C-alpha cells in the first residue's frame, strides 16, 4: 500500500465522537486519537521560528509552513488560556525528533486507518492523533486546534486532547501527517503530535482541570534528544 507522508515539527485513553470526528489523547500506554484533515499543500520551506533559545539548536527548527502553522496555533491557545486562568504564558518549542516519532506512528496508523495506542512510546511522550477515513483532503492545523479547543467545556477527561495542548509543564512538540488510499477514490488521512514532557496526570489532586494545566508537574521524564533538560 502506498503511503504519502508529510512531516512537520512543532513541539491520554478516552474516545468520543463529534461531527464524524473521533477525539482522544494518549500518555504512555494510554490512547490519544483525534480525527482531522490537513492542508497538504502547506509544505513549502520557511524560516526558522523566531525563538532566541531555539536558534542555536538545529533540531529545534521549523522547516515547513505547516510546522509554523502548527506551532502558532498551539501557542495562540496556550497564551489565551494560560493568561485567562491566571498563569504565565509558556510557549511550546519545536522538536524534530518528536516530529520523527509522530511521523512513524502516523505511517503505522495509515496502513489500516485504525487509531491505536503507540506500542513503542518508550519515552512516555504525550500523544494526540487524528484519523479520518473517506477524506481526500487534509484539514488545516487551525481546524484541528479549533476542534480540540471546542472540547474544553466538556470537562476532564473528555477534553484531554486540549489539556495536553495547554499543559504548562510541556515544553516541546512535533507533528506529522500520513495518508494512504482506501479504494479508488477514498483516502485515510492521519495527523499525529507528540509532546514532551507529557501532560494529563494527577488532575484529581487539583480543584479543576485548568488549575492542573497550570500547576501540575510534567507526567513523564524524557526530554527530546535535542535538549539536555526540559
N, C-alpha and C positions, 0 to 999 in steps of 0.2 A: 504494500500500500504506500502510495506517495504521500509524504508529509511535508507540508510547507511550514517553515519556521521563521518567525520574525522575532528577533531578540532586542531587548532594550533594558537598561539598568535603571534603577531608581534607588532606592533602598529607601483548639479552637474547635465536639463534633455535633453540630446540630444542623438540620436542614429544613428549609421552608420553601414554599412556592410563592411567586409573585409575578403576575403577568407572564406566565410561561418561563420564568427565570428561576433557577434553583440557587439559593443562597446558603453558604455555610463557611465556617472558618476553623482552621486547624492549628494546634500546637503539639509538637511531638507526635504522639500516636493518635491524636485527635484528627478529625476530618474537617477540611476547610474548602468549600466549593461555592462559587458564585457564577451564575451564567452571564455571559457578556459577549458582545460583539466588538471588534476592534477595527478602527480605520486603518487598513493595511497599507494605505498609500503614504502614511506619515512615517517614512523610514529614511529620509534624507539625513545626511550628517549635519550636526550642529556644533556650535562652540561648546566648550566646557561650561557646565553650570557654574555660575559666579559665586562659589563659596571659597573664601580665602583658604580655609583649612583643607579643602579638597584639591587645590591646585598643585600640591606637592605629591599627590598620590595618583599614579596613573590608573590604578584600579578603581578610583573614585571619580571617573569622568563620565559624563553623559555624552553619548556618541550619536544619538538619533533624535529627530523631532519627537518621536513617540516617547522616548525617555524623558525629554524635557517636559512634555505634557504630563506624564505620569507624576513626576516629582512635584510639578507645580500644583496639580490637582490634589495630591496628598497634602502638601504643605499649606495650601489655601484653607483647607478644612482643619488642619491642626492649629493654625493660627486663630481661626474663628472660634473653635471650641475651647482651646486652652485658655484663651483670654476670657471668653464668655463664662467659663466655670471658675474663674478667679485664679488661674495659674499663670505661669510664664510660658510663652510660646517657645517650643523646642522643635525646630525643623528636622525632617529626615535628611540623611545624606545618601549618597549613591554607592552602590557596591556591584562591581562587575562579577564577582564570584557568586553573589546571590542571584544575579541575572542568569548565570550559567546553570545554577541549580534549578531555577524556575523553568528555564528552557528545557532541561532534561525531563522534568516532571510533566510539562505541557506536552512534549512529544509522546511520552508514555500514555497520557490520557487520550491523546488524539487517535491512537491506534484503534481503540474500541469505543471512544466517545462516552466513557463512563467515569464519573467522578469517583475518586477514592482517596484514601489516606496515603501519603507518601511512605513507602516502606523503608526507604534508605535515608531518612532525615536524621542522621546520627548526631547532628548538632542541635537538634530540637528547635530549629528555627520556627517562627510563626509562618503560617502559610494561608493565603487567600487564593482560591482558584475559581475559575468560571468556565463552565462548559455549556455549549448550546449546539444542538443538532438542527439540521434542516435550515441552516442560516448561511447564506452565501457571502455576506459581508460582515466585517467586524464592526462592533460599536466602539465609540471613542472612549479614551480614559475618562473624559468628562462624564459620559453617560454611566460608566461603571461606578465611579465615585459617587455620583448622584444617587444611584440605586442603593448603594451601601448606606449613604447618609440618610436616605428615607427610612431605613430600618431603626434608626436611633429611638424614635418614640415608642417602639415596641418593647423596650427594656431588655435587660440582660437575662438570659443568654441569646435571645433572638437577634440581638444587634451585635453579636460577637465579631462579625466581619468588620464593622465600622470601629468598634472599640480597639481592635488590633491596629487599624489605620491610625487612630488617635493616641495610642498608648504612649505616654510621655517618656517612659524609660527605653522605648525602642528608638534606635538611632539610625539604622541603615535599612535599606530596602532595595530589591532588584526584581524586575518583572520581565516576562517573555510571553510570546504568542506562538501557537502552532495551529495548523489546520490540516484536515485530511478529507478527501472526497467520500461522500456517502451516496453511492449510486451515480446516476448520470448527471443529475442537476442539483444535488444537495451536498452540503458541507458540514463537517463538525469543526467548530472553532473553539479554541481553548485559550484562556489567559490565566497566568499564574503570577503571584507576587510572593516573594519570600522576605521575611522580616527578621532582623537581629538587633538586639535580643528579643525573644518572643514576648508578647503580652498575653492578657487574658488569664490571669491566675489570682487567687486569693481575693476575688471580687467581694465575696461574702463577708470579709473582715472589715469592709468599709460601709459607710452609710448608704451609698448608692454607687452605680457604675461610674458616674462622672468623677466622683472622688477617687475611685480606684484608678481610673485612667490617669489622673494627675499625680497620685501619691504612691501607688503600688510599685514595688521594685520590678526589675525585669524577671521574666519567668523561665529563663534558660541561661546557660553560662557562656556559650560560644560566641565569639565575635567573628565577623568576616575575616578571612586571612589577610586582607589588605591592611588591616589595622591591628595594633597590639592591645589596645584597650577600647572598650565601648560600654 
